[in-house]
Amino acid sequence: MSNNKISTYLLATPQTLIFVLFLVLPIIAIAIVSFWNFNGFAMTPGFTFGNYLGIFTSKVYLSTYLNTFKFAAIVWLICLLISYPVAYFLAFHVKSPQWQTIWFLVCTVPFLTSNIIRMIAWIPFLGREGLLNQALMGLHLIDRPIELFLFSDFAVILAMVQLYCLFMIAPIFNSMVRIDRALIAAAEDLGSSGGQIQKEIILPLSAPGIAIGSIFVITLVMGEFATMRLMSGGKSSSVGYLIKNQIDSLQYPMAAANAIVLLLLALIIVALILRTVDIRKQL
């Protein structure tokens, strides 16, 4: 074996060890526990498919998974509709790279605080006696406070969009910045309209960034539990929130089984996205 190969392996060894110790081994441990027995009071090592059968045969579990997919799809769509115009403005209408950086940093300012603080900040704004209801009543648009704004699916989606929108803006902006402006100039010289340029040039070349942002947003939303608990007031549920409750009640085998199923579903979604879009163009 040549010295170059040995040095290459040595360089890769620390990253490989970290990957194995903090990702692969924990997932293996969770998978093993997911097959253990649980009698309602204690768990015992063993091998049973009962935990997985309980997931796929229970209407409660299936509805929880469908609810998780619903939130992931809605938040993803809203984040995309917000992020694409913002990234387009930063990439094509802000000419100076310095000002592009400044405006992008402005987008990151809310992320300098913790997720919990940002979620709690919505409560006095959306509450029954909150600023939004007071403003609408002051404008005589409503006669009584609207309770839908807080502790509802609307509040959960609003908070998640605020939390994860930047994860969509950043990769799309990065893709758009890399687009050769000569392509757009050539299309304009040939008489292409703005819509045609978007459809034929900007959107296809931004697809890797959209794919990366989609992976970030969807996987983050599917694993959420804190936002679900705080912003829904316990009225809505997700798989992440379900796993958290099962861990609190010491139902570790069932929580592990749900974690493995959720992981596999997330990997399937990621695989479908990667099969549709080649993100190597972004790397």
C-alpha positions in Angstrom: 0.0 0.0 0.0 1.4 3.4 -1.1 2.1 6.2 1.4 -0.6 8.3 -0.3 -3.3 5.7 0.4 -2.1 5.3 4.0 -2.3 9.1 4.5 -5.7 9.2 2.9 -7.0 6.6 5.3 -5.5 8.3 8.3 -7.1 11.6 7.3 -10.5 9.9 7.0 -10.2 7.9 10.2 -11.3 10.6 12.7 -14.4 11.5 10.7 -15.3 7.8 10.3 -14.9 7.2 14.0 -17.1 10.1 14.8 -19.7 9.0 12.3 -19.8 5.4 13.6 -19.8 6.4 17.3 -22.4 9.2 17.2 -24.6 8.1 14.4 -24.4 4.5 13.3 -24.1 2.9 16.8 -26.9 4.9 18.3 -29.2 4.0 15.4 -28.3 0.3 15.8 -29.0 0.5 19.6 -32.4 2.1 18.9 -33.2 -0.6 16.3 -32.3 -3.3 18.8 -34.5 -1.8 21.6 -37.4 -1.5 19.1 -37.7 -5.3 19.1 -37.7 -5.7 22.9 -40.8 -6.6 24.9 -42.8 -4.2 27.0 -45.6 -5.4 29.3 -46.9 -2.0 30.3 -44.6 -1.7 33.3 -41.1 -2.8 32.3 -39.2 -3.8 29.2 -37.3 -7.0 28.7 -34.7 -7.9 26.1 -36.1 -10.1 23.4 -37.2 -10.2 19.8 -40.8 -9.4 18.8 -42.5 -7.6 15.9 -45.3 -6.6 18.2 -44.1 -3.0 18.5 -44.1 -2.6 14.7 -47.4 -4.4 14.3 -48.9 -2.1 16.9 -47.9 0.9 14.8 -49.3 -0.3 11.4 -52.5 -1.7 12.9 -53.5 1.2 15.1 -55.7 3.9 13.7 -54.2 6.3 16.3 -50.7 5.8 15.1 -51.6 5.9 11.4 -53.5 9.2 11.9 -50.5 10.6 13.8 -48.2 9.7 10.9 -50.7 11.2 8.4 -50.8 14.4 10.5 -47.0 14.6 10.5 -47.0 14.3 6.7 -49.7 17.0 6.5 -47.6 19.4 8.5 -44.4 18.6 6.6 -46.1 19.2 3.2 -47.8 22.4 4.2 -44.7 23.9 5.9 -42.6 22.8 3.0 -44.9 24.5 0.4 -45.2 27.7 2.4 -41.4 27.9 2.9 -40.8 27.4 -0.8 -43.3 30.1 -1.8 -41.6 32.5 0.6 -38.0 31.5 0.1 -37.9 31.5 -3.7 -38.9 35.2 -4.2 -36.6 36.2 -1.3 -33.6 34.3 -2.8 -34.4 35.6 -6.2 -34.4 39.2 -5.0 -31.1 38.8 -3.2 -29.4 37.0 -6.1 -30.7 39.1 -9.0 -31.9 42.5 -7.8 -29.2 43.2 -5.2 -26.2 43.8 -7.5 -23.5 44.3 -4.9 -22.1 41.1 -3.3 -21.5 43.1 -0.2 -25.2 44.1 0.1 -26.2 40.6 -0.8 -24.3 39.4 2.2 -25.7 42.1 4.4 -29.3 41.4 3.4 -28.8 37.7 3.9 -27.4 38.3 7.4 -30.5 40.3 8.1 -32.6 37.2 7.3 -30.6 35.3 9.9 -31.1 37.8 12.7 -34.1 36.0 14.2 -32.0 32.8 14.4 -29.7 34.4 16.9 -32.3 33.6 19.6 -33.4 30.1 20.6 -36.3 28.3 19.0 -38.3 28.3 22.3 -38.0 32.1 22.7 -39.2 32.7 19.1 -42.1 30.4 19.6 -43.1 31.9 23.0 -43.0 35.4 21.3 -46.0 34.4 19.2 -48.2 33.8 22.2 -48.8 37.4 23.2 -49.3 38.3 19.5 -51.7 35.5 18.5 -53.6 35.0 21.8 -57.2 35.7 22.5 -56.3 39.1 24.0 -53.2 39.4 21.8 -52.0 42.2 19.6 -53.5 40.6 16.4 -57.0 40.2 17.8 -56.9 43.7 19.4 -55.8 45.2 16.1 -58.6 43.5 14.1 -61.2 44.5 16.6 -59.9 48.0 16.7 -60.3 48.1 12.9 -63.9 46.7 13.3 -63.0 43.7 11.1 -64.2 41.3 13.8 -66.6 41.5 16.7 -65.0 39.0 19.0 -61.5 37.6 19.4 -60.6 34.7 17.0 -59.3 31.7 18.9 -58.0 30.0 15.8 -54.8 32.1 15.9 -53.3 30.3 18.9 -53.2 26.7 20.1 -54.3 25.4 16.7 -52.8 23.9 13.5 -52.5 27.5 12.2 -50.2 28.4 15.0 -48.1 25.3 14.6 -47.6 25.9 10.9 -46.9 29.6 11.4 -44.2 28.9 14.0 -42.6 26.1 11.9 -42.4 28.3 8.8 -40.7 31.0 10.9 -38.3 28.5 12.4 -37.3 26.7 9.2 -37.7 29.2 6.3 -34.1 30.1 6.4 -33.1 26.5 5.7 -34.9 26.9 2.4 -33.7 30.4 1.6 -30.0 29.7 2.0 -29.6 26.8 -0.5 -31.8 28.4 -3.1 -29.9 31.7 -2.8 -26.6 29.8 -3.1 -27.9 28.1 -6.3 -29.1 31.3 -7.9 -25.9 33.2 -7.1 -24.0 30.5 -9.1 -26.2 31.0 -12.3 -24.1 32.5 -15.1 -25.7 35.9 -15.9 -24.6 35.5 -19.5 -27.3 32.9 -19.9 -29.9 35.3 -18.8 -28.5 38.1 -21.0 -28.5 35.8 -24.0 -32.1 34.8 -23.4 -33.1 38.4 -23.1 -31.3 39.2 -26.4 -33.3 36.4 -28.1 -36.5 38.0 -26.9 -37.4 35.7 -24.0 -39.9 37.0 -21.5 -39.3 37.1 -17.8 -41.6 34.1 -17.3 -39.7 32.1 -19.9 -36.4 32.9 -18.3 -37.7 31.8 -15.0 -39.1 28.6 -16.4 -36.3 27.6 -18.7 -33.2 28.9 -16.9 -33.5 30.1 -13.3 -35.9 27.4 -12.0 -34.0 24.4 -13.5 -30.6 25.7 -12.3 -32.1 26.5 -8.9 -33.5 22.9 -8.5 -30.5 21.6 -6.5 -30.9 24.4 -4.0 -34.7 23.7 -3.8 -34.0 20.0 -3.3 -31.5 20.6 -0.5 -33.8 23.1 1.2 -36.7 20.6 0.9 -34.6 17.9 2.6 -33.8 20.3 5.5 -37.4 21.5 6.0 -39.2 18.2 5.6 -36.8 16.2 7.9 -36.8 18.9 10.5 -40.6 19.2 10.5 -41.1 15.4 10.7 -39.0 15.2 13.8 -40.6 18.2 15.6 -42.2 17.9 19.0 -41.5 21.1 20.9 -43.3 23.4 18.5 -46.2 20.9 18.3 -46.6 20.8 22.0 -46.3 24.6 22.7 -48.2 26.1 19.7 -51.0 23.6 19.5 -51.6 23.5 23.2 -51.6 19.7 23.1 -54.5 19.7 20.5 -52.4 18.3 17.6 -49.9 15.5 17.5 -47.0 14.4 15.4 -44.7 11.4 15.5 -41.9 13.3 17.2 -44.3 14.5 19.9 -45.6 10.9 20.2 -42.1 9.5 20.6 -41.4 12.2 23.3 -44.5 11.2 25.3 -43.6 7.5 25.0 -40.1 8.2 26.3 -41.6 10.2 29.2 -43.8 7.2 30.1 -40.8 4.8 29.8 -42.2 3.0 26.8 -38.8 2.8 25.2 -39.4 -0.2 22.9 -42.5 1.5 21.3 -40.7 4.8 21.1 -37.7 3.1 19.4 -40.0 1.4 16.9 -41.6 4.7 16.0 -38.2 6.3 15.7 -37.1 3.7 13.3 -40.2 3.9 11.2 -40.0 7.7 11.1 -36.3 7.4 10.1 -37.1 5.0 7.3 -39.9 7.2 6.0 -37.7 10.3 6.1 -34.9 8.4 4.2 -37.5 7.3 1.5 -38.5 10.9 1.0 -34.9 12.1 0.8 -34.2 9.3 -1.7 -37.1 10.4 -3.9 -35.9 14.0 -3.8 -32.3 12.9 -4.7 -33.7 10.7 -7.5 -35.6 13.6 -8.9 -32.8 16.3 -8.6 -29.1 15.9 -8.9 -27.8 17.9 -6.0 -24.2 17.2 -6.9 -24.3 20.3 -9.1 -24.7 22.3 -5.9 -21.7 20.7 -4.1 
